[in-house]
Amino acid sequence: MSKIKVFIIGRRGRLAKNLLSTLKKNEFIVRSASHEKINYSENFHILKKKLDNFKPKVVINCYAITKHKESIKNIKKTFFSNSIFPYLLSDYSEENKITFIQISSEAVFSSKYERINAVKDKTNPETVLGLSKLAAEKLIISNQNTIILRLPFLYGEGTIINNLISRLKMKKKIKAADDVYSTLISTQSVSDYI
């Protein structure tokens, strides 16, 4: 049986790093790309050549502008990276019969809920991140080879949750929001699921 080829975009993020490790351990053939040297969302033709040469069965998009201050400062770039770029990837995947997995966010919901959101809850994002992620979902939802995973807060090595827990263990003060309702899921759990 031949090994499945998987291409991960956004390899510097915690989830992508965990996915790379998990997939390699399970003997997938894995390649990845980072936006560190080349902004693939703005130079899609370069990424397309890499994908054409590698011929993956699965493409996973972990890339997004997620930092609140950066997204507000660069709204146009955030929408291009978080909405148009996934649309280009989804269409490319559809044309080439590739399974495309888009990592989305529970930021597509309102923070005014006083409970954890359910899939069927009405979306009502209040941040640039949430608006851009929801726009991507709407653009790609009709493609048959596309899977959208809305994730809550991730925890694992190097994440904000782990940093807060470490500070608590050292009996240091922390600041946390008192109006955010979310479940937590580990990067390893998500990687195992995928």
N, C-alpha and C positions, 0 to 999 in steps of 0.2 A: 504494500500500500504506500502511495507517495505521501510525503509530508505536506501539510497545508502551509501555504505562504501567507503571512500576515504583515501588513505595512501599518506602522503606528506613526501618527503625526503629532508632534508636540512632545518629543521624548524627554524634555527637561522637567516636565511636571511629575509630581509624586505618583499619580495614577499610572502614567505612561511608563515610568521607571519600573514600577511594580509589575505591570503587564509584560514588559520586555523580559524580566526575570522569570516570571511564571510561565510564559509561553516557551521560552528557551528550555526550561527544565522539562517541559512536556513535549519536547522535540518538534516544535513548530519551526519553520524557517521564518525568521523575523528580521525585518529591516525597519528603519525608522528615519524620521527627518525632524530637525529642530529649526525653529525660526530664528535661532541665534545669529547665524551668518547670512542666511537668505530669507527674506520675508516671502514665504511661499504663497501666502494669501494674496499678495500683490504681484507675484511672479508665478502664477499658476502653471504656465507653460513649462517651467523648469521642473516642477513637481510632477507634472503629467508625463514628462520624458522618463523620470525615475520609475513611475508606476508602470508605464508602457514596457520598460526594460525588465522590471522585476516580475510583472504579471501576477499580482497577489490574488488570492481568493477572497481575502477579507481586508478592508481598510478601516482602521479605527482612528477617529479624530478626537484627540485629547487636547488639541490646541484651542485656546480662547484667551481673550483679555478678560480677566476676572477681578482684578484689583479695582476697588470702588473709585479711588481718586484718579487712577489712570483712565478708567472708562469715562469719567465725567470730563476730564481734560481733553480726551481724544474721542469724542462721540462718533465722528465719521469713521475713524479707524476701527473703533470697537464694533460698529455695525458691519463694516466690511469683513473684519476678521471673524466675528461671531455669527454672522448671518449669511453673507454672500459667499464666503469661502466654503462653509459646509454645503451650500447649495451647489457650488461648482463640483465639489467632491461627490455629492450624492448623484448629480447628473452624470458625471464621469463613470461612477460605479454602475449606474443603471445601464448606460450604453455598453459597458464591458462585462455585464453579468457578474459583478463583484458585490459581495455583501458589504454594506457600509454601516458602520456603527458610529452614531453621533452622540457624544457625551453632552448632555444638557444639564440643567440645574433646576432645583426647586425654587430658584429665584423668579420663576415664571408665575408664582403665586403671590398673593398679597401677604404682607407681614402682619396684617390686622387679624388674621385667624388666631384664635386662642386655643388651637389644637394643631396636631400634625395634619398636613394636607393629604388628601386622597387623590388618586389619578383623575377621578371624574370631577373634582372641584373646579370651579370657574377660575381660569387664569386671569390674573390682574397684577402684572409686575409693576413695581414701584421704583426700580433702579434701571440704569442703562444696561447693566448685565442682564437683568431679567427680560427687559424689552428686546434686547438683541438675540437672546437665546430663544425667546418665543417666536420672533420673526423667522429664525432659522427653522424651527419646528414646522411652522406654517408653510415655508417654502419647500420642505423636503418630505413632508408626511405622505404625499401621494405616490412617491417612488416605491415600487414593490420590494426592492432589494435593500431598503433603508430601515434600520432599527434605531430608535431614539431611546436612550437611557437617561431619565431624569434622576440625578443623584442628589442626596442630601449632603450635609457636612461629612467630609471624609476625615478619618483619623488614621494615623500610622506614622512611621518615622518621618520627622520633618514637617508635620502638619501643625496648624495652629492649635488644634485640640491637644495634641501630645505636648506642645510647648506649655499650654496652660496647666496640664496635669503635672508636668515637671516642676513648674513654679509652685504649685500647691504643695507638692511633696517636700519642697525646700522651705515651706511655710512663708513663702513670699506672697505679697498682695497681687491680685490680678484684677483686671477690669473685664467684665463680660456684659453682654446685652441682657436686659431683663424682659425684652419684648420679642424674642426670636424663639419660635417653636420648630424644632427639627429633630429628626432621628439622626443617629450617627451610624456610619457604616465604615468598616475598615477598607483601606485600599486593597488589602489582600483578599477580602471577601468579594469585592467587585471584580478583581482580576480572576479569581477562581470561577466566578459566575460566567464571565465572558468566555 
